[in-house]
Amino acid sequence: MSFFRVLLAILFPPLAVIDKGCGSVLITFILTLAGWVPGVIAALVILNNPN
């Protein structure tokens, strides 16, 4: 996980996980709409997952 990805996950979480698949982007987008912090946490968890 690069510094740029972490920074992007903090600023705009759905954009950071765009290459992880449609489901990840959708989940992160919904959580970001519900609140910024859940979206950031979801993006960081998805980025830390090696699969």
N, C-alpha and C positions, 0 to 999 in steps of 0.2 A: 504494500500500500504506500503510494507516494505522497509526498507533502501536498502536491497539487490536488490529488483526489480528496485528501482530508479537508483541505481548505474549501474545495468545491462542495463537499458534503455538509460543511458548516454553513456556507452561504446559500446554496440551493440544492438541497438533498436529492431531488429526483434526477437532476442532471448528472450527479456523480455516479449513479447506478444505471445509466442508460445502456451500457453494454452488457449488463447482467441479465437482460431479458425483460419482456413486457410485464410479467407478473411482479417483478421487483420494482419496476418503475411505478406501476399502479399502486402497489402497497405503500411505497414511500410517498407518493403524491397524496394519497388519501390521508396518511398520517400527518403529512405536512399541513394539509388543510385543517386537520383537527387541532393542530398545534405545532409550532416550530420545533420544539424540543423532541417530541416523539418522532418526527420526521428525520431529524439529525441522528437520533439514536438508531433508528432503523437503517439509515444509510450506512452508518459506521459498522453496524453488525453485518450487513450484507457485504460490505467491502472487506471485512475481516474473514469472511467465510471462504475457505480455499476452493470450494466446489463451484 
